Amino acid sequence: MTPDILLHIAIVLGAILISMTLHEAMHAFVSYWLGDTTAKEEGRLTLNPIKHIDPFLTIILPVMLALVGAPIFGGAKPVPFRPDRVKGGDWGAALVALGGPLTNLFIAFIAFGAGVLLGLITPAGFAATIPGLIVMTMVTVNLGFFVFNMLPIPPLDGSRVLYALAPEFVRKGMRFIEQFGIIFVFAFVLLASAALGTYLGTVIQFFIDVFTTIFRL
């Protein structure tokens, strides 16, 4: 591999570790705040990335996507929590689920704002420098994680929000799918990779356009 590719991989991995650690930690903190101690008991109420990493979703998949120039997305080991222990019932569980993706959206917004203030993002786009690449990666990686994890597919975070709104027959189907856990997500990513990439790219660009409008570029 060339030095440029190695640098790109290093920046992507750094952005992923920061982003997914905060994503999963926020799930744990919100569930703890709402009365469930499961995450704390299992050592997930922490900012230690080693506790949250899933080898495929956190490292292999995002790096492969980065190497082929596709929108970067991924995940981590789900934070365990007991919906029956969380205050607010289904809506409390939905809030726990939203904690992670909304954290990624917030990080993307802050990174974009910092890039504007530092002159690394201008009306012409991201600066073609190492700091500009770092900012761009933080923005796009976090938006990718936000958009991907908000898909209403069990066991992704968006499914928990849908669960709070859905009628019982839909919930029954979601519970059935959730039994297969991450295997279902793997199959979905493989079978719908082209459509998923287009969807992610479109929504990521939408948020970048929103950020651009907010910061008046």
C-alpha positions as CSV (number, residue, x, y, z in Angstrom):
1,M,0.0,0.0,0.0
2,T,1.1,3.6,-0.7
3,P,1.7,6.0,2.1
4,D,-1.4,8.0,1.1
5,I,-3.6,4.9,1.4
6,L,-2.1,4.0,4.8
7,L,-2.7,7.6,6.0
8,H,-6.3,7.5,4.7
9,I,-6.9,4.2,6.5
10,A,-5.3,5.5,9.8
11,I,-7.6,8.6,9.6
12,V,-10.7,6.5,8.9
13,L,-9.9,4.1,11.8
14,G,-9.3,7.0,14.2
15,A,-12.6,8.6,13.2
16,I,-14.4,5.3,13.6
17,L,-13.0,4.5,17.0
18,I,-13.9,7.9,18.4
19,S,-17.3,7.9,16.8
20,M,-18.4,4.4,17.6
21,T,-17.1,4.6,21.2
22,L,-19.1,7.7,21.8
23,H,-22.1,6.2,20.0
24,E,-22.2,3.0,22.2
25,A,-21.2,4.8,25.4
26,M,-24.2,7.1,24.9
27,H,-26.5,4.1,24.6
28,A,-25.1,2.9,27.9
29,F,-25.4,6.3,29.6
30,V,-29.0,6.9,28.5
31,S,-30.1,3.5,29.6
32,Y,-28.4,4.0,33.0
33,W,-30.0,7.4,33.3
34,L,-33.4,5.8,32.6
35,G,-32.9,3.3,35.4
36,D,-31.4,0.2,33.7
37,T,-28.0,-0.9,35.1
38,T,-27.4,-3.8,32.6
39,A,-24.8,-1.9,30.6
40,K,-22.9,-0.9,33.7
41,E,-23.0,-4.4,35.1
42,E,-21.5,-5.7,31.8
43,G,-18.7,-3.1,31.7
44,R,-20.2,-1.1,28.8
45,L,-20.7,2.2,30.7
46,T,-17.3,3.3,29.5
47,L,-15.4,5.3,26.9
48,N,-12.9,2.4,26.4
49,P,-13.2,1.6,22.7
50,I,-12.0,-2.0,23.3
51,K,-15.3,-2.7,25.1
52,H,-17.4,-1.6,22.1
53,I,-15.5,-2.8,19.0
54,D,-17.0,-5.4,16.7
55,P,-14.1,-6.6,14.4
56,F,-16.3,-6.7,11.3
57,L,-18.7,-3.8,11.7
58,T,-16.3,-1.4,13.4
59,I,-13.1,-2.1,11.5
60,I,-13.2,-4.4,8.5
61,L,-16.5,-3.1,6.8
62,P,-15.8,0.7,7.2
63,V,-12.1,0.3,6.0
64,M,-13.2,-1.7,3.0
65,L,-15.8,0.9,2.1
66,A,-13.2,3.7,2.5
67,L,-10.8,1.8,0.2
68,V,-13.4,1.5,-2.6
69,G,-14.6,5.1,-2.2
70,A,-18.1,4.2,-1.0
71,P,-20.0,5.9,1.8
72,I,-18.6,4.8,5.1
73,F,-20.9,3.1,7.6
74,G,-20.8,0.5,10.3
75,G,-21.5,-0.4,13.8
76,A,-20.2,-1.9,17.0
77,K,-21.2,-4.5,19.6
78,P,-24.8,-3.6,20.7
79,V,-25.0,-2.3,24.2
80,P,-27.1,-4.6,26.3
81,F,-30.2,-3.1,28.0
82,R,-33.4,-4.4,29.5
83,P,-36.4,-2.5,28.0
84,D,-38.5,-3.7,30.9
85,R,-36.2,-1.9,33.3
86,V,-36.1,1.4,31.4
87,K,-38.4,4.2,32.5
88,G,-41.0,5.2,29.9
89,G,-41.5,1.7,28.5
90,D,-41.2,1.5,24.7
91,W,-40.6,5.3,24.4
92,G,-37.8,5.0,27.0
93,A,-36.2,2.2,24.9
94,A,-36.6,4.3,21.8
95,L,-34.7,7.1,23.6
96,V,-31.9,4.7,24.5
97,A,-31.7,3.7,20.8
98,L,-31.7,7.3,19.6
99,G,-28.8,8.3,21.9
100,G,-26.2,6.6,19.7
101,P,-27.2,7.9,16.2
102,L,-27.9,11.4,17.5
103,T,-24.5,11.5,19.1
104,N,-23.0,10.8,15.6
105,L,-25.1,13.6,14.1
106,F,-23.9,16.0,16.8
107,I,-20.3,15.0,16.2
108,A,-20.7,15.6,12.5
109,F,-22.2,19.0,13.1
110,I,-19.5,20.0,15.5
111,A,-16.7,18.7,13.2
112,F,-18.2,20.6,10.2
113,G,-18.5,23.8,12.3
114,A,-14.9,23.5,13.5
115,G,-13.8,23.0,9.9
116,V,-15.5,26.2,8.8
117,L,-14.0,28.2,11.7
118,L,-10.5,26.8,10.9
119,G,-10.9,27.6,7.2
120,L,-10.8,23.9,6.3
121,I,-14.3,24.0,4.8
122,T,-15.1,26.8,2.3
123,P,-17.7,27.3,-0.5
124,A,-15.3,25.3,-2.7
125,G,-15.4,22.3,-0.3
126,F,-13.0,20.6,2.1
127,A,-9.4,21.7,2.0
128,A,-7.1,19.2,0.2
129,T,-4.8,19.0,3.3
130,I,-4.3,16.4,6.0
131,P,-6.4,18.5,8.5
132,G,-9.0,19.0,5.8
133,L,-9.1,15.2,5.3
134,I,-9.5,14.6,9.0
135,V,-12.4,17.0,9.2
136,M,-14.0,15.5,6.1
137,T,-13.6,12.0,7.5
138,M,-15.1,12.9,10.8
139,V,-18.1,14.5,9.1
140,T,-18.8,11.8,6.6
141,V,-18.1,8.8,8.9
142,N,-20.4,10.2,11.6
143,L,-23.2,11.0,9.1
144,G,-22.8,7.5,7.6
145,F,-23.1,5.9,11.1
146,F,-26.1,8.1,11.8
147,V,-28.0,7.3,8.6
148,F,-27.1,3.6,8.6
149,N,-28.1,3.1,12.3
150,M,-31.4,4.9,11.8
151,L,-32.6,2.4,9.3
152,P,-35.7,0.7,10.8
153,I,-34.2,-2.8,10.5
154,P,-33.7,-4.9,13.6
155,P,-31.4,-4.8,15.4
156,L,-30.3,-1.4,14.2
157,D,-31.3,1.6,16.4
158,G,-34.0,2.9,14.0
159,S,-35.9,-0.3,14.6
160,R,-36.4,0.5,18.2
161,V,-37.9,3.8,17.3
162,L,-40.2,2.1,14.8
163,Y,-41.1,-0.5,17.5
164,A,-42.5,2.2,19.8
165,L,-44.8,3.4,17.0
166,A,-45.7,0.1,15.3
167,P,-48.9,-2.0,15.7
168,E,-48.5,-5.4,17.3
169,F,-48.4,-7.4,14.1
170,V,-45.4,-5.3,12.9
171,R,-43.7,-5.7,16.3
172,K,-44.2,-9.5,16.1
173,G,-42.3,-9.5,12.7
174,M,-39.6,-7.3,14.1
175,R,-39.1,-9.6,17.1
176,F,-38.8,-12.5,14.7
177,I,-36.1,-10.7,12.6
178,E,-34.3,-9.6,15.7
179,Q,-33.7,-13.2,16.7
180,F,-31.1,-13.4,13.8
181,G,-29.4,-10.3,15.2
182,I,-26.4,-9.0,13.2
183,I,-26.6,-11.9,10.7
184,F,-29.7,-10.2,9.2
185,V,-27.8,-6.9,8.9
186,F,-24.9,-8.7,7.2
187,A,-27.3,-10.3,4.7
188,F,-29.0,-6.9,4.1
189,V,-25.7,-5.1,3.4
190,L,-24.6,-7.8,1.0
191,L,-27.9,-8.1,-0.9
192,A,-28.7,-4.4,-1.1
193,S,-25.2,-3.0,-1.2
194,A,-25.8,-0.9,-4.4
195,A,-29.1,0.6,-3.3
196,L,-27.8,1.1,0.2
197,G,-24.7,2.9,-1.0
198,T,-26.9,5.2,-3.2
199,Y,-29.2,5.9,-0.3
200,L,-26.5,6.6,2.2
201,G,-24.6,8.9,-0.2
202,T,-27.8,10.9,-1.0
203,V,-28.8,11.4,2.7
204,I,-25.2,12.2,3.7
205,Q,-25.0,14.9,1.0
206,F,-28.4,16.2,2.2
207,F,-27.0,16.8,5.7
208,I,-23.8,18.3,4.4
209,D,-26.0,20.7,2.4
210,V,-28.0,21.5,5.5
211,F,-24.7,22.2,7.4
212,T,-23.5,24.4,4.6
213,T,-26.7,26.4,4.8
214,I,-26.5,26.7,8.6
215,F,-22.9,28.0,8.4
216,R,-23.8,30.2,5.4
217,L,-21.1,28.9,3.0
